[in-house]
Amino acid sequence: MIRIRLSTACVGLAVLLVGCSGGSPSFDSAALDSGDQKASYGMGLNVGTQIVDAKDRLDRAAFMRGVEDALQSNEPAISREDIQAALQAFATEIQAVAAADRERVASENLQAGEAYLAENGARDGVTTTESGLQYEVLREGDGPTPGPDDQVNLHYRGSLIDGTEFDASYGGAPVTFAVSGLISGFSEALLLMPMGSHYRIVIPPDIAYGRQGTGREIGPNAVLVFEIEVFEIVNGG
């Protein structure tokens, strides 16, 4: 959701955008050597992050006129009542567009996910549980199986159905997770895995992050694919 009230970080953005008096400033060549320059760049990033949802409708000239008037302590060029009304209308419109776009993505993800689950579930070696979790045994271990109160040392790689990797522990040391502290589909898979096992699992959205999604990469109704290798139970209950 777009944030209308901007902080004093606008000062940093103004330094970057208004610093050149003749012609348009070159953003890519702005120096970032001194402490002030680095801080100014950071403030500009903060402001840009706050208004990124409005980037396609942002009138940069009008935006910078407002920044400069604030820096120079000039009287606003339009009344504060008009400004507030315009900001509220602008925010409402941007939020409506964002909500519609999210609904579109949710519908597309749901359809693509259902097709993927149907195709994957029909593959030899894939088992589908009552919850809809799908798992394939790549290597079956001969160690103990964890319980819901256990913690498990493991490696994992998570991706979307298009192959986009969003998280992984490979390349570093194995990580330790509490079995009950994860999304329900991942927890369910761990409860099925004897230590030493390597599974590939596919998690439907209702036992993953659902319609909410999480972060920038895992959208609403996303089906998640994980490879999991479990090594040992640690600090078991």
N, C-alpha and C positions, 0 to 999 in steps of 0.2 A: 504494500500500500504506500502510495506516495506520501512523503512527509512535507507538509507545506511550510512549517516553521523552521527556517534555516538558522544555524548557529553562527557564531562569530567566525567560523571557518570561511565564510564568504570573503573575509579580508584576504586570506591566502589565495583564493580563486581570483580575486581582483588583481593581485600582484601578477599572477600569471597571464591574465587576459588583457589587462589594461597597461601593462608595463611598457609597451612600445607605443610611442606617440605618432609615428608615421606608418600608415598602412596597417595591414593585418599582422598580428603577432604570429610568430612561428612556434607552435606548441612543442614540436619535437626537438627543437634546438635550445629550448630554455635550459639555462645552466642549473645544475643540481649539485653543486659542490659544497657550498657553505651550509652551516647549520640552519640559517634562516631560509635558504632556498629549499633545503630538504623538508623543513617544517611547513613551508608554504605549499610545497608539492603535496605533502600529506594532508593538509587542510583541504586542498583542492580535490583530492581523491575522496575525502569524507563527504564533501558537498555533492560531488558527482554521484556518489553512491546513494545519497538521500533522494536525488531527483531523477535517477536513471529511468524510472518508469515513464517519465514525461519527456524523454529526450527527443522523441519525434515531433512533439508539439511545442517544445521550448523555443521561444523567440530569443535568440541569444543576445541580439542588440538591445532589446527591451530589458532583458535580465541584467545585462551589464550596466545599463543606464540606472537601474535601481540600485545596484551595488555601488556605483560611483556616487550617486546622490547620498547614499548612506555614509560613505567614507568622507564626503565633503560636508556632511551635516546640512545638506540642502533640504528645503521644504519638499515634501513629496509632490511629484508632478500631477498626481491625481489624488482624490480624497481617500482617506483611510477606509471610509465606509465602502467606496467603490472597490478598493483593493481587497477588502475582506470578502465582499460578495463575489468578486472574480475568482479569488483563491478557492472559495468553497465550491463554486460551480465547476472550476477546473478540476479540483480533486475528485468531485463526484463523477465527472465524466471519465477521468483516467481510471478510477477504481472500477467503473462499470465495464470499460474496455478490458481491463485486466481480468475481471471476473468472467467475462464472456470467453476470453482467450483460454482461461484455465478450464472452463467447462468443455471447450472444444478439445483441448489436450486430454482431459480426463476421458472423454468419449472415445477418442482415437486410441489412447492407451488401453482402454478396456477391450475394445474390439481386437486390437493387435495381440493383446495378452491372452485373450480367450482362444484365438487361433493358435498361438504358440503352445499354450497348455494342451490343447487337443492333439496337436501334432507330436509334441514331446511325450505325452502320456501314452501314445500308441506305439512308441519305440520299444523294441525288445530290451528287457532288462530294467525298465522304468516301472517303479511301483508308485501308485497314488494312494495316499492315506485318506481317511474319512474327512479330514480338514481340507483336503485339496493339495497338500504338500506332495510334491513329486520328488523321488530320490532314485539315484542310480549308484550302485555299489561299484566303484572303480577298484577298490581293494578292501577286503574284509579283514579287520584286525581280530586278534585273539585275546585282547585284554578285557578288563571289566567295562561295563556300560555305566555311564554316569547317571546320577539321580538329579532331581530338580534342585537340591540344595548344594550340589557340588560346583566346583570351578574346574574348568578344563583348559589345558595348555594346547594350543592349536595354531595352524596356519589356515588362512582363508583368502579367497579372491572373490569379489563381488562385481557383477556386471549386469547391464540391462540386456534385454532380449536382442538388441541390435549389436551386441558385442562391446558396447562402451563400458570400460572398467571404471567403477566409481570408488573402489577401495580395495586394498590388499595388504596383507602382512608379509608376503613374500619379498625377499630382498633384505629383510631384517630378521631379528629374533622372533620366534613364535610368541604369540600373545596369550594372555590368560583371561578368560571370560567366565562370569557367573552364569550358569546355565539358565537360570530364571530371570536374568537381567537383560535379555535380548528380545528382539521381535519374536512373536510366538512361533512363526514358521522355522526360524533358525533354532530356537530352543527345542522345538519338537524333533528336529533332525538330530541334534546332539544327543537326545535321549535314546535314539535308535542306534548310535554308533559305538561299537566296542573300541577301546583304545587301540591305536594302530591302523584304524580305518581311514579310507579316503573316499568320500562321497561327492557326487555332483547332485545338487538339489535345485529345484525350481519352486519359488514361493509365490503363490497368488497374492494379489494386493490385499485381500481381506485378512491375511495373516502376515502381512508385511507392514507397509506404511499407509495403506488404504487410499482414500480420496484426498487426504491431506498431503501425501508425499513428504519429502524432507530434503532440505538443501536445494541447490540449483539443478542437480543431475537426476535425482529421483523424483519424478513428477507424480501427479495424481494418478492413481490406479496402475502404477508401474508393477509389472511382474519382475522379480529379481532372481538372478541365477548365481549360485555360489558353488565354488569348489571348497571343500573343507577336509583338512587332514587333522585328526586328533591324535595326540601323543600320550598324555597322561592326565589323570585326575589329581588336582592339587587342592590342599585345604578342604578336603571333602567333608560333607556333613555326615 
